[in-house]
Amino acid sequence: EYDRFYIGDKVFNARAGKEEFRDNLVRQFPQEVEAIDGYIKLLSQVGGALSTIGMGRVLKPWQRSLASPYLKWKTPDFMFQKTYDVLSELTDDQDLIAVICGQWGDMGLPPKQSAFMVHAMIARHYLYGGFYPIGGSWKIADYIIPKIQKQGGEVFTYAEVTEILVEDGKVVGVQMADGHKIMCPCVVSSAGVANTFDKLLPEDDATRGEYAEEMSHVRPSIGHLGVYIGLQGTAEELGLPKTNFWIYPKNDYDGAIEEFLQDKEAPFPVVYVSFPSAKDPDYLRRHPGTATIEIVAPAPYEWFEKWKGTTWGKRGDDYDLLKEQLMDRLMQHLYDKLPQLEGKIDYAELSTPLTTEWFSAYGRGELYGLDHTPERLQQDWLTPRTRIPGLWLTGQDVLTCGVTGAMMAGMLTTTAMVGVRKMSPVMKQIYG
């Protein structure tokens, strides 16, 4: 049981393994076998379509134009329909739809707004359970950076780029915040399209104006709150599960988030609770006698906008008071599910969308880059190629959000840059 869904006063779960996932849903909704099997069939159809969509992202504009009939033929219409609309054709059971969409927080958009394609990608990703990197998420960088350096590359932190340098319509390098210039004929930006086109391109570059019109068809995803908790005692001693908790006030996810955006005192539309130390078999070797918990919930940037431009850690008493109130509300969700933890918290700290803006440079503190609406996913300009020679895009805005989405976007960008033929040996290595 990798995910547990608390929906109002009902509890459901998701279990690892394609067959077990299906059979577990049937046990919880025995009258909905046909709908469940129909849903599993849709997920199976998505796999091939995703490859087609990826191929379309790699092609040059004229190639994509020629291949358009084939790409359309290989892409089912439901991929770009709204998630709720697709599922409503299978069932009228709102609880079943809610359980199927119980991971909507992983893309930050509820089912009546999100594209089914992204829902399906997330659902397929978790069909065989959730996975956790041994040693913690920092191990991803720990393994990758030496490989970059071995090839003659380098990785810098706290090295802010303030401008992409363009001369005669071509990229020539980047300007750093410390005044240093790195001259190069090629720049790959994973800073997000808003940062790339609105902030990093020179204001007088003609292409920046062209992209301003394109940007009107996309919007940033919602911001979030994060609570980072440390406890004295091990996960086993404290009774912490490996299962993630998704806590919802009701099965109408879109209604709940709309109420929340209108009234900050309304219930959180989703509260996600995760137990990293319980998942990591190496944790106790590094941090004996302790445990950790994370809580994530949505929060609009507008709530914190009056503190925009202030320094992290020095935003004043009013800001700290608001953070404390929000953290108390989120902690109550934790105590409701695991009452044995009251009085056991050793450390807790809350982040806001301003924290995300400060550390990750997302202008609205967005959690998942661009919102995953059907319109966003059908934008022809959201590909690795740009209209500026030497400038390429990668990251979650090119494909989809998350670790896997960003990783596959990197593969697409590399393929677009060097060509399919040169990438073929690499793909064979990866996929055998």
C-alpha positions in Angstrom: 0.0 0.0 0.0 2.0 2.9 -1.3 -0.8 5.5 -1.1 -3.7 5.9 1.3 -6.6 8.3 0.4 -8.7 9.8 3.2 -11.7 11.3 1.3 -14.1 12.9 3.7 -14.9 10.2 6.2 -14.0 7.3 3.9 -10.6 5.6 3.4 -9.3 4.0 0.3 -5.9 2.8 -0.9 -3.6 2.0 -3.8 -1.5 -1.1 -4.0 1.6 -1.9 -6.0 1.5 -4.2 -9.0 -0.6 -3.8 -12.1 -2.9 -6.8 -11.3 -3.0 -6.0 -7.6 -3.8 -2.4 -8.3 -6.7 -3.5 -10.5 -8.0 -6.2 -8.1 -7.7 -3.9 -5.1 -9.9 -1.3 -6.9 -12.4 -4.0 -7.6 -12.5 -5.0 -3.9 -13.2 -1.4 -3.0 -15.8 -0.9 -5.8 -17.2 -4.4 -6.7 -20.0 -2.8 -8.7 -17.5 -1.0 -11.0 -15.6 -3.9 -12.6 -16.3 -2.8 -16.1 -15.3 0.8 -15.5 -12.1 -0.3 -13.7 -11.1 -2.6 -16.6 -11.9 0.2 -19.0 -9.6 2.5 -17.1 -6.8 0.0 -17.1 -7.2 -0.4 -20.8 -6.9 3.4 -21.3 -3.7 3.4 -19.3 -2.3 0.7 -21.6 -3.1 2.8 -24.7 -1.3 5.8 -23.3 2.1 4.2 -23.5 2.4 4.2 -27.3 0.8 7.6 -27.6 3.4 9.1 -25.2 6.2 7.9 -27.5 4.5 9.5 -30.4 4.1 12.8 -28.5 7.8 12.6 -27.5 8.8 12.1 -31.2 6.7 15.1 -32.2 8.6 17.3 -29.7 12.0 16.2 -31.2 11.1 16.9 -34.8 12.0 20.2 -36.6 8.9 22.3 -37.4 8.9 21.3 -41.1 9.3 17.7 -40.1 6.5 17.9 -37.6 4.3 19.5 -40.3 4.9 16.6 -42.6 4.4 14.1 -39.9 1.3 15.8 -38.5 -1.3 13.3 -40.0 0.7 10.3 -38.6 1.1 12.0 -35.2 -2.6 12.8 -35.0 -3.5 9.2 -36.0 -1.2 7.7 -33.3 -2.5 10.1 -30.6 -6.0 9.2 -29.2 -8.3 12.1 -28.7 -8.7 11.3 -25.0 -5.1 12.2 -24.3 -5.9 15.9 -24.5 -9.4 15.8 -22.9 -9.9 16.7 -19.3 -9.3 13.9 -16.8 -12.8 14.1 -15.3 -14.5 14.1 -18.7 -12.6 10.9 -19.7 -13.4 9.1 -16.4 -17.0 10.3 -16.4 -17.5 8.3 -19.6 -16.5 5.2 -17.7 -18.4 5.6 -14.4 -20.8 7.8 -12.4 -19.3 6.8 -9.1 -17.7 9.9 -7.7 -15.8 8.1 -5.1 -14.2 5.8 -7.7 -13.2 8.9 -9.8 -11.8 10.5 -6.7 -9.7 7.4 -5.8 -8.4 7.1 -9.4 -7.5 10.8 -9.2 -6.2 10.6 -5.7 -2.7 11.6 -6.8 -3.7 14.8 -8.5 -1.4 16.7 -6.1 1.5 15.2 -8.0 0.7 17.6 -10.9 -1.0 20.3 -8.9 -4.2 20.4 -10.9 -7.6 18.7 -10.1 -9.3 16.4 -12.5 -11.8 18.9 -14.1 -8.8 21.1 -15.2 -6.0 18.6 -15.9 -5.2 16.8 -19.1 -5.9 13.1 -19.0 -2.5 12.5 -20.6 -0.6 13.8 -17.5 -3.0 12.0 -15.2 -2.2 8.8 -17.1 1.5 9.3 -17.0 1.4 9.7 -13.2 -0.9 6.7 -12.8 1.3 4.5 -15.0 4.4 5.6 -13.1 2.9 4.3 -9.9 1.3 1.1 -11.1 4.2 -0.9 -9.6 4.4 1.2 -6.5 6.4 4.2 -5.3 10.2 4.1 -5.1 12.7 6.0 -3.0 16.4 6.6 -3.6 18.5 4.9 -1.0 20.3 7.6 0.8 17.8 10.3 0.1 17.0 12.5 -2.9 20.4 14.2 -2.8 21.9 10.9 -4.1 20.5 11.7 -7.5 22.9 14.6 -7.8 25.6 12.6 -6.0 25.7 10.0 -8.7 25.1 12.3 -11.7 27.6 15.1 -11.0 30.8 12.8 -11.2 29.6 11.6 -14.6 29.2 15.1 -15.9 32.7 16.0 -14.6 34.2 12.9 -16.1 33.0 14.1 -19.6 34.7 17.5 -19.0 31.6 19.3 -17.7 31.2 21.1 -14.4 28.3 21.9 -12.0 28.0 25.1 -10.1 25.7 26.0 -7.3 24.8 29.6 -6.1 25.9 30.8 -9.5 23.0 32.9 -10.8 22.6 33.6 -14.5 21.1 37.0 -15.1 21.0 37.1 -18.9 21.3 35.0 -22.0 23.6 36.9 -24.3 22.3 37.3 -27.9 24.2 39.0 -30.8 22.9 39.2 -34.3 20.0 37.0 -33.4 22.2 34.1 -32.1 23.1 33.0 -28.6 26.7 33.8 -27.7 26.8 33.0 -23.9 25.4 33.9 -20.5 26.0 36.8 -18.1 26.5 35.8 -14.4 25.3 37.8 -11.4 28.9 38.5 -10.4 29.7 40.1 -13.7 31.5 37.1 -15.3 30.5 36.1 -18.8 30.6 32.6 -20.1 30.9 32.7 -23.9 29.4 29.7 -25.8 27.4 29.1 -29.0 24.8 26.9 -27.2 22.7 27.4 -24.1 20.3 24.9 -22.7 17.8 26.4 -20.3 15.9 24.3 -17.7 14.9 27.5 -15.8 11.3 27.3 -17.1 9.9 29.1 -20.1 8.7 32.1 -18.0 12.2 32.7 -16.7 13.8 32.0 -20.0 11.7 34.3 -22.2 10.5 36.9 -19.7 13.6 37.5 -17.7 16.8 36.0 -19.2 16.4 37.1 -22.9 17.5 40.7 -23.5 14.5 43.1 -23.5 15.3 44.4 -27.0 15.5 40.9 -28.5 12.7 40.6 -31.1 12.1 37.0 -30.3 11.2 37.9 -26.7 8.2 39.8 -28.0 7.1 36.8 -30.2 7.1 34.5 -27.2 5.1 37.0 -25.1 2.1 36.1 -27.2 2.7 32.4 -26.9 3.0 32.8 -23.1 -0.6 34.0 -22.9 -1.7 30.5 -23.6 -0.1 29.0 -20.6 -0.1 29.8 -16.9 2.1 28.9 -13.8 1.0 26.1 -11.6 -0.2 26.7 -8.0 2.3 27.4 -5.2 2.6 25.2 -2.1 3.3 25.0 1.6 5.9 22.5 2.9 6.3 21.4 6.5 9.6 19.7 7.3 9.5 17.7 10.6 12.3 16.1 12.6 11.5 13.7 15.5 13.5 12.0 18.2 12.9 8.2 17.9 13.0 6.0 14.9 10.2 5.5 12.4 9.6 2.0 13.8 9.5 3.3 17.4 7.1 6.1 16.4 4.8 3.9 14.3 5.5 5.8 11.0 4.3 4.0 7.9 6.0 3.9 4.5 2.6 4.6 2.9 1.9 8.2 1.8 -1.3 9.9 3.1 -3.5 11.9 0.8 -6.1 13.8 2.9 -9.2 15.4 1.2 -12.2 17.1 2.7 -14.5 15.6 0.1 -14.6 13.8 -3.3 -15.3 17.0 -5.2 -11.6 18.0 -5.6 -12.3 20.9 -8.0 -15.0 22.3 -5.7 -12.7 22.0 -2.7 -9.9 23.9 -4.3 -12.2 26.6 -5.5 -13.6 27.1 -2.0 -10.1 27.2 -0.6 -8.9 29.8 -3.1 -11.9 32.0 -2.2 -11.5 31.6 1.5 -8.1 30.7 3.1 -10.0 29.5 6.2 -11.7 26.8 4.2 -10.3 23.3 4.6 -7.1 22.5 2.6 -8.3 20.9 -0.6 -5.5 18.3 -0.2 -2.9 17.6 2.4 -0.1 15.2 1.5 1.9 13.5 4.2 5.1 11.5 3.5 7.6 9.6 5.7 11.0 9.7 4.1 13.0 8.2 6.9 10.7 5.2 7.0 11.2 4.6 3.2 15.0 4.9 3.2 16.8 1.7 4.4 20.1 3.8 4.8 18.6 6.5 6.9 19.3 5.2 10.4 22.9 4.5 9.5 23.3 8.2 8.8 20.9 9.6 11.5 20.5 7.0 14.3 17.6 7.5 16.7 15.7 10.0 14.6 12.9 10.2 12.0 11.5 12.7 9.5 8.1 13.6 8.0 7.1 16.0 5.2 3.7 17.6 4.7 2.7 19.4 1.4 -0.4 21.4 0.7 -1.4 23.9 -2.0 -1.3 27.7 -1.4 -1.7 30.5 -3.9 1.2 33.0 -4.3 -1.3 35.9 -3.8 -1.5 35.2 -0.1 2.2 36.1 0.3 2.7 38.6 -2.5 2.9 41.6 -0.2 6.2 40.2 1.1 7.7 39.8 -2.4 11.2 41.1 -2.7 12.0 40.6 1.0 14.9 38.5 2.3 14.4 34.9 3.2 14.4 34.5 7.0 13.8 38.3 7.5 10.3 38.9 6.4 8.9 40.2 9.6 6.5 39.3 12.4 3.3 39.3 10.3 4.8 36.8 7.9 6.1 34.6 10.7 2.6 34.7 12.4 0.9 33.6 9.1 3.3 30.8 8.7 2.7 29.6 12.3 -1.0 29.6 11.8 -0.8 27.6 8.6 1.7 25.2 10.1 -0.6 24.6 13.1 -3.5 23.7 10.7 -1.3 21.3 8.7 0.1 19.7 11.9 -3.4 19.0 13.1 -4.0 16.8 10.0 -0.9 14.8 11.0 -2.1 14.4 14.6 -5.6 13.4 13.5 -4.1 10.4 11.6 -1.2 9.6 13.9 -2.2 10.9 17.4 0.9 9.2 19.0 3.1 11.9 17.5 1.7 14.7 19.7 4.4 16.0 21.9 7.1 14.1 19.9 8.0 16.7 17.4 11.6 17.9 17.9 11.8 20.3 14.9 9.3 21.8 12.4 9.7 24.5 9.7 7.3 25.7 7.1 8.1 26.9 3.6 5.8 29.1 1.4 5.6 29.9 -2.3 8.1 32.8 -1.5 10.5 30.1 -0.3 10.2 28.4 -3.6 10.7 31.7 -5.4 13.8 32.4 -3.3 15.6 29.1 -3.7 14.2 27.9 -7.1 13.7 31.2 -9.0 10.1 30.5 -10.0 8.5 33.9 -10.3 5.2 32.9 -8.7 6.6 30.2 -6.4 4.9 27.6 -8.7 5.4 24.0 -7.7 5.2 22.3 -11.1 6.2 24.8 -13.7 3.4 25.4 -16.1 -0.1 24.1 -15.3 -0.9 20.8 -17.1 -4.0 21.9 -18.9 -5.0 20.4 -22.3 -4.2 23.8 -23.9 -0.7 23.9 -22.5 0.1 20.3 -23.7 -0.9 21.2 -27.3 1.3 24.2 -27.6 3.6 23.6 -30.6 6.3 26.0 -29.4 6.9 24.1 -26.1 9.6 21.9 -27.6 13.4 21.7 -27.1 14.0 24.0 -30.1 13.5 27.8 -29.9 13.5 30.4 -32.6 16.8 31.7 -31.4 19.8 29.7 -32.9 21.8 28.2 -30.1 19.1 28.4 -27.4 17.4 25.1 -26.3 14.9 24.3 -23.7 14.6 21.3 -21.4 13.0 20.4 -18.0 9.4 20.0 -16.9 8.0 22.8 -19.2 9.1 20.9 -22.3 7.2 17.7 -21.4 5.6 17.2 -18.0 6.4 17.8 -14.3 8.3 15.6 -11.9 11.6 13.9 -11.7 10.7 11.5 -14.6 9.2 14.2 -16.7 12.3 16.4 -16.4 14.6 13.4 -17.0 12.7 12.4 -20.2 12.7 16.1 -21.3 16.5 15.9 -21.1 16.5 12.9 -23.3 14.3 14.7 -25.8 16.4 17.8 -25.8 19.6 15.8 -26.3 18.0 13.9 -29.2 16.8 17.1 -30.8 20.3 18.6 -30.5 22.4 15.7 -31.8 19.9 13.8 -34.0 18.2 10.5 -33.6 21.0 8.5 -35.3 23.6 9.7 -32.8 21.3 9.0 -29.9 20.4 5.4 -31.1 23.5 3.8 -29.4 22.7 5.6 -26.2 19.0 4.4 -26.3 20.2 0.8 -27.0 22.4 1.0 -23.9 19.5 2.3 -21.8 16.8 0.0 -23.1 18.9 -3.0 -24.3 
